[in-house]
């Protein structure tokens, strides 16, 4: 089993200093994860939320490329319907060079109506815009010569996309997916799979089984590390801390709001999605996931706390990766 991070910096609408501190705290958090041996950092992208979420994910990842040595840096996700695909291809290839081939390109078609409304793009067009954009990006990275593209949304004439990415033929492609159709698509079209932090343990198992079966159906070699599973981390060390952890979980789910779409358990205590509990309880939950094939876990820490990472590396990771214990001391 390997561990990574999922999330991003948070800022407040202020005179600027709190924004700067919010980003610096997150940068310190990722640098500590790199030191501790975490495998991935997947960065979110959202717009016009009023919650201070990261909007320029590849810009922040470029800065982190210079601050880290080993951790892979990825997007989770670039919502392609909002972007010029050639410009995205150029930015992502540049980031792949800056990271020394440590970049993972996570993409999605988007789902938050408010964001589509802010860009004056109908949500109903998300799928067709995504399809054309990923076609252009693949062509941009695999064409040896200039190419021309005239589609429904985008037109390019005799264009050459530079630079070429360091990883060949291109950085690993990751697709955020939850529905059976989107999971099958990820398997068929060469995407790795990102699974969300709200799905129950049982749902994660079902989705991994479906993805693996579809890979086998199309003759694609399957590796468990092709699936990244986001899990909220809320580790406690006494029963006195448990209610506060439940309260935090309720607040986080409340902020996510309609993203849950009624799939969470009615009682937070019955919610199997988060890694909530003592180190021993978290190890047990991770072993449940491991048994279902979820061996690439992406931690979502609402506080982005280096201390939380060190505690996790010291008290949980040795149960799965004993060699990493020393770094947490």
N, C-alpha and C positions, 0 to 999 in steps of 0.2 A: 504494500500500500504506500502511496506517496501523497504528499500534502502540498497545497498551494493556497492562494488567496483569491478572493473575488470581491470586487467593490470599487471604491474610489474615494477621493477627498470630498469633504463637505465644507461649504463656505456659508457666510451670512451676508446679507446685503448691508454693507456698512461703509465706513470711510476707507477701508482697504486693509487695515492692519490685521483684522480678524481673518479676512480672506487669506492673507499671506501666511498667517500662523496655521490656518487649517490645512493648507497645502504642504507646508513644511512638516507638520506633524505626520501627515500621510507619507511623505517621502522618507522620513525617519523610520516609519513602520515597515515600509517595503525594504529598506536597507537592512533592517534587522532580520526580516524574513530571509533575505539573501544570505546573511551571515549564518543563520540557523539551518540552512539547507532545504528550505522550501523550494518546490519545483517550479511553480507557476505563479504569476500575478495576472489576473484577468481584470481589465479596467472597464467599467460601465461607461455608457454615453447616454445622456438625457438632456433635454432642452426645455426651457420655459416652464420649469416645474415649480419655482418658488421655494425649492428645498435645497438649493445650492449644490446640486449634483454636478459631476464633471460633464462638461459639454465638449471640450477639445481633448479627447482621450489620447490621440496619437501625439499631441504636443507634450502632454505630461509624460507619456511613455518615453519620448525622446530624451527628456531630462533624466528620467530614471535609468535609461540605458547607460548614461555616463556615471551614475552613482552605484551601479550594481555590477557583479561579475558573473554570476552563474544562473540566477533565476530567469526563467523565460517570461517574456512580457507580451501580453496579448490584449486584444480588444474584446469586449463582451457587452455589447457588440456595436460595430458600426452599422447603423440602420441605413442600408443602401438606398432606399427610396428618397432620402433627403439629400443625397450627394451626387456630384458629378463623378461618374465612375473612373474616368481617366485620371482626374486629380487625386482620387482616393488611391488608385493603383500606384501613382508616383509617390505619394506620401508614405504608403505602406512599404514600398520597396526601399525607400530611403531609411525608414525605421529599421528594416531588416539589416541594412548595412551598418547602421549605428549600433545595433545590438550585437553585431558579430554573428548573425544567424540565430538569434534567440527570440525572434518575433513569431507570434501566433495570431493569425488573422481571423478573428471571430466576427461573423456577420449575421444580420437578421433582417426581417422585413418590417419590424416594428408592430406595436399593438396599442400604444396609448393614443387614443383619439385626440386628446388635447394637444399633443405634440404635432400631429398631422394638421390639425386645425390652425395651429400657430404658423405653420409653413404654407398654409393654403393649398395643401395636397390632400385630396380625398383618400380616406383610409381604404376605400374600396379599390384603389389603384395600387395598393402596396405590393401585391403579389406580382403583377406584371412589371412594375418598376424594378422590383428586386431581380426578377428573371433576366431582364435586359442588362441591368447593371453588372450582375455576376458574369454574364456572357462577355461583356466588354472587358472586365478585369482579367478574366482568364486569357482572353485573346491578347491583352496588353502584355501579360507576363510570359506568354509562350510563343508569340510571333517573333521570328528571327528578323523580319524586315518590317517596314512600314505597313500599316493596314488601313482599310477604309471600313467604316461602319455607318449604315443608315438604318436606324430603327425607328420605333414609334416615338421614343422620348429623346434619344441622343443621336447626334450626327457628328462623325469625324471623317476627315478626308486626308488620306496619305499621312497618317500620324505615326510617330515613333515615340513610345513611352520610355523615358529614362528617369532614373537608372534601372537596370535590371536588378531583381532581388538577389541576395546572396544565396539563399536556400533555393535549390533547384528541384523541380521546375518552378516552384514558388513556395512561399511560407505555407505551413499547414493551414488548411481552411477548417474553421469551426462554425457550426450552425447551432444557434439556440433553438431548441425544438421541444415540444411537449405533446402535440397531437400525434396520433398514429401515422397520419399521412406525412407530416413533416419529418418524423423520425425515419420513416421508410425512405423519404427523399434524401435525407442526410446520408444514409447508408449507400444508396444507389449512385449518388453523384459525387462521392469522394470526400464528403465532409466528415470531420470528427464531430462529436456531439456534446453540447453543453446542456445540462439539466438544471432546472431551477431550484431555488432554496425552499420553496413552499410545498413541493411534492412530498407525500408520505414515503416512508421506507418501502411500503408495498408498491406504490406507483413507480418508484425508482427501479425496483426489480423488474417490473413489467416492461418498462421502457427500454432498459438495457437488453432484456431478452428479445424484444422486438427488433431492436437495432442489430443485434448480433445475428439473428435469424435472417434478416434482410441482407446483411453483408454476405452470409453464406449463400443465399439464394442467387446473388449476382456474381459470386466468385471472388469477392473481395476479402483479403486476409484480415482477420479481426484480431485486435490487441486491446486488452482492457483499458490501457492508457489512452485509447481513442475517445473515451467518455470521461468528461469532467462533471462531477456532481457537486453543486454548491450546497453548503450546509451552514446555517447560522451557528456561531460558537458562543455559548454562555456557560462557562465553567464556574462552578461554585465549590466551596470547601467546607461548608457547614449548612445544616438545615435552616439556620437563621437567614441565610442568603437566598433560599429557594423562592420565597414569595416575591422578592424583588426581581429575581430572574424571570418569573412568570409575568410580572407587571411589565418588564421591558419587552418581553415577547409580544404581549398584547399591544403595546404601543407601536412596535415595529410593524406588526401586521396591520394596525390601524392606519399607519402612514402609507403602507402599500395599497391599502384600501381595496378598490375593485379588482386589483390584480389577482387577489385570492379567488375571485369568482365562486365563492361558496364552497371551495374544495377543502378548506381547513376544517379540522374537527371543531365542534361547537365549544368545547372546553379546551383551553390551552394545555391543560394537564394531559389531554389525550392526543395532542399533536406530536407525531413521531418525527416530524421533519428536522427540528433543531437538535444540535448537540448541546443539550441543556441538562446539567447535573454535575455530580462529582466526577473527578477524573476516572474513577472506576466505572461509573455509569456511562460516561462518554466512550470509554474503550469498548464496553459491551455493545453500545449502539453502532459503533464503527465496525465491530465484528459482524453484526447483522448485515450491514451494508456490504461488507467484504464478501460474505457468503452469497450475496445476490449479484456479485460481479462489479460492485462499485468500489474500485480500488484507487481512484484518482479524485481525492476529496479537496474541494476548494472552500476554504473557511471564509465566512462572512462575519466579521467582527464589527458590531455597530460603533465601537469606540476606537477602532483602528489602533489598538494599544500594543506597543512593543512588549510591555510586561505580560500581557495576555499571551502573546506568541511564545515568550520564554517559558511561561508556565505550561503551555500546551506541549512545547518541545521537551520539557523536562519530565512531565507527569503522564503524558499520553503517547507521544511518538515512540518512546522506547519499546512499547508493546508491539510495534509494527516495524520499526527501523532502529534497532539497538545502536547502530554506529553513529547516530546523530545525537546521542545523549550528551556527549561531552561539550558540544557547542552551546548547549542551553545553560551550562553552569555559569 
